[in-house]
């Protein structure tokens, strides 16, 4: 599933601005490399010469490969011995703003027991093009014992410098663990932490301004909740706004949106009382539900892959638009979708998709 989504997104960007007649700012595809089951691509802040590909290879391998200056791909890190495959496995990585000097980076994977895990690694002390596999330090481990699906998997440093991670609801159909609305557990959430060691050796610390800090029976790591399986979220690099692509159950896919500077803080995106804007299960709509800015029904798609707001001035036809895709391609050669995310009006109404 992940491999298909990745290739679709690359190809769809070209399709979006190339529809028969030539357009002055049309995008074109350019071959870069081949990869087995790539699930994520990223680069360190400010580094324009290195591209990192997170991939789940054949035979259960889990690699981070490095492309440097257009050369052949090389192995940056191999974690095949500590993770699994399929919908589980190696899922994402993120570089902190200090990567150039600290050499630290973070990897999201499912451990052999299924736990959703984030680990810190160090770049090799003498070679910036490889990681030190012996430097692994587990930052957070979230039990996920009952089902293999709905692992979330996204890591992203926000504009505030903290690490955000999106967790799935624990799997199964219809959220049988009722995790989405349960603030006492970490699945089905967007979490916000400081991944550095704490003053007393804690594997991570919780920012003091997280919305549920100090509340009895509530996990303070939670930044937002009511998510099913958020397969990719991103921060707008111009505005800091947050956008989440959350995979639906069987009828609706949704895009959730929150404005900076408190993008998503304390927000309830509704699952599993709602799928998209539609009631689901046996509970009513929570009073604090933040409806999706955009939704679409099956069978026009079946599994959203969230993307990014385009901020490249060389592509004015997509500038300011959120570009995403779906595993079930339809409605075009590569199933590209894009939506303009409108800012709320002066009355404070929720943003709407255009």
N, C-alpha and C positions, 0 to 999 in steps of 0.2 A: 504493500500500500504506500509506504513512504517513498520508495524509489519512483513510482509513477508520478506522485505529486511533485517531486522535485523537477523532473524533466519537463513536465507540463508547464510549470511556471516559467522556466527559461524560454521555452519555445513560444509560449503565449504572448510574451512581451513583444516579440516581433510581429505576431499575428495582429496585435491590437492596433498597430498603426500602419499595417500593410494590407489593404483590402482591395486588391485589383489595381486601381490607379496609384501611381507613385505619389507619395506625400513627402514634403520637404524635410520632415523630421522623423521619417520612418525608421524603426529599428530593424536591424538585421541580425541573424544568428551567426555566431562565429564559434567554430569548434575549439574547445579548450582541452578537454581530456575525457577519458572514459573512467567510469567508476562503477563498482558493484554495490547496488542498493544504497546510494547516497541519501542521507536524511536531512542534512543541514550544511550550509556553507557560511563562513564568516571570516573576518579578518581582524587583527588587532587594531586598536585605535590609532589612526594616523599612519598606518603602514600600508602603502600602496604597492608593495612588491610581493607580499605574501598573501595567499589565499588558502584557507584551511577547509578541508572537506571531511565531514563526519560521515562514515559509511559503515553499513552492516554488510560484510562480504559473504561469500559463499562458505558453507561449512561452519557457520556460527562465528566467523571472525568479526572483530570490531576494531576498526582502525580510524585514526585521524591522519589524513594524508595532507601533504603540503605541496602547493604549487608556488614556485618562486620565479618571478620574472619571466613567466611564460615557458619555463623549462618543464621537464618531465616530473610527474608526481612522485614524491618520496614519502616514506612512512615517518610521521612525526611522533606518533604514540600508538602502541598496540595494547589494547585492554581485553583481548579475547579471553584471557584466563580468568577474568573476574565478573563477566556478564553473560547474558543469554542472548537469544535472537528472536526473530519474528516481531510482533508488536512490542515485545520487550526488547531489551538490548541497549546498545549505545544510542543515545537520542539527541544530545546537544552538547555544546561547549560555549564558554563565554570568557572574554578577556576583560579584566578590570582596567580602569583608566590608567593605572600605574604599571601596566604590563611591561612597558619598555625598560623600566628600572627594576621592578620587583621580580619579573620573570614568572609570576604566579598566573595560573589560569584554572578554570573550573570545568568539570565534566559531569554531565547528567547521564546516568545509566541505571538499569535495573540489576540488582545483585542476583546471585544464583538462587537466593530464596525469594526473589521477586520484589524485594524492598526498593522503593524509589530512592535513589542515592545520588548525592552530590559530593564530589571529591575534589580536593585541591591538588594540583600538580605544580611542579616547577620546571621551567625551561632548563635544559642542560647548561651547566656553568660555563662550558667552553665552546659549545656549538649552538647557536640560536635556532638552528633548523631541526633540532630534535628535542624531545622532552626527556626528563629523567623519570623512568618508570618506577623507580624505588622511592620517589618523593611523595607518593600518594598519601593523602590525609583525608579521611572521611569527615566531611563537614556536617552533613545531616543524612539520616537514614529513616525513611518513612515506611513502616510495614505495609505490605501489599500481598497477603498470603493466599487469598481465596480465588482470584481470577487472574488471567494473564493479560487482559485488555485494560484500557483506560489508565495509562501510566503518565499522561501529560508529557513532559519531556523538554520544555523550553527553559533555557536560562538566558537572562538578559540583565546587564547592568543598566539601571535607569539613569536619567539625567542627574539624579541626586547622588550617584556613586554607589548606591546600595544594590545588592544582588536580588533580583526577582526570579522566582521559579514557579512554574505552573504545574499543578498536580492533577491527575485524573481522579475520578470519584471512587476508584477502587474496583471498577469493572462489574461484569454481569450486566444484565439488561434492566433498565429502569431504576438504577441506583438502589439495589437491594439493601445496602448498608446504610442508606439514608444519610450519606456523607455530605451531600451538597449544601444542606441547610444546617448541618451540625457544626457549631463553632468550637466544639471540644476536640475535634479531630482535624488532621491536616489534609487528607484527600479532598479533591473537589474545590481547590482553593488557588488563589494567587498569593504566594508568600513573599515577604520582604525581610531580608536579614543582612547583617554585616558578617561576611564569611571569614573574617580574620579571627584568630584566636583571641578569646576574651582575657581580661586581666587576671583571672584565676584559672586559666587553662581551658575555659569553655571552648568547644569546637566552633561556636559562632555566638554572636550576640544579637539581641533584638533592638532595633532603633527605638528610642524612647517615644517617638511620635507615631509609632504604629497605632492603628485605631483602637485595638482591643487590649492594649497594655494595661495591666492592673485589674482587669475584670476577672472575677472568680469563675472558674470553670471554662474559660475561653483561652484558646491557644494564642499567645501574643504575636506569633510569627505571621498570623493571617493579615493580609492587606485587603483582599476582596474575596468573595465567596459566591456560591451558587453556580459552579462551573461543572460541566460533565466531563469533557476531555479536551481541554484547550490545546489544540495542535497548532501552535505558533501564535505568539503575540509580539507586538513591537511598539516602540516609542517613536513618535514622529520626531525626526532629528531637528526640525525647525521649531516646532511648538512644544514638544514634550508630551503631547497627548498620547493616550494609551489606546491601542486597538487590539482586540482579542478575537481570533477565529475559534469558535467553540463548536465541536462536532455534536450534532443532534442525535436523537434516539432512532426514530424511524420515519419521521415526517418533515422536520424542519431543521435547517442549518442556520446558524446565527453569527452575526458580527456584533460584538460589544464594544462600546466606545466611551471614553472618559476624558474629560478635559484636564490639562495641567492647570495649576501646579500640583494639585492633590489627586492626580489621575488615578481613579479607582479606589481611593482611600475609603475603606469601610463599605464599599458598594456590594449589593446583593443582586447578582445577575439572574437569579430565579430558579435554576435547576435544583431539585427535581420536582418542584411544584409547577414549573413551566418548561416547555420546550419551545424556544423562540418566544413568541408572544401568546402562546396557546397553553391553556391549563393542561397539566399532565398529572396522572396519578390521583391520589385521594386527598390532596391538600389544596387549599385555596391560595390565591395570589398573595404573597407577603406584602405588607403595607409599604415596605421600603424597596420593593422590586424596581430595578433599573432595566427597562425593556431594551432589547437589542436595537441598535441603530439601523440594522438591515437584517432581513431574513429571506430565505427562499425555500421552497418546498421540494420534496422528492416527487417525481424522479428527475427533476432538472439537475440534481446533484445528490450526493449521499454522504459525503465526508469532506468537510471544508478543510483547506490548508490555508491558514492565515498568512498574510503577506506584509507589505509595507506601503506607506504613503510616499509616492514618488516626489522627490525634491530636486531632480536633475533639471536645470534650466535648459539643457540641450534637448529635452523631450517635452515641449510645451503641451502636446496633446494629452499627456498623462500627468502633468504637474499638478500636485495637490490632490490627486486621486489615489485611493487605496486600491492596490492591485493584489488579487488573491486568486486562488484556483480551487478545484475540487477533484478528489480522486476519481469520481465518476464523471468523465468528460462528456460534455454535450453542448449543443448550442454554438458550435464553432470548431474549428480544426483542433484546437487544443483546450477548449473549455475555459478560455480566459474570462475572468470577470473583473470589473472594476466599479467602484462606487465613489462618489464625492461625499465626503463626510462634512455635513454642514455644521457650523457653530451655532449653539443655542442663541435664541433671540434675547432681547433686553429683559423680557419677562422671566427668563431663566428656563424656558421650556427645553426638554430634552432634544439633542441633535437628531436629525433625520437623514436618511440616505436619499440621495438624488440620482 
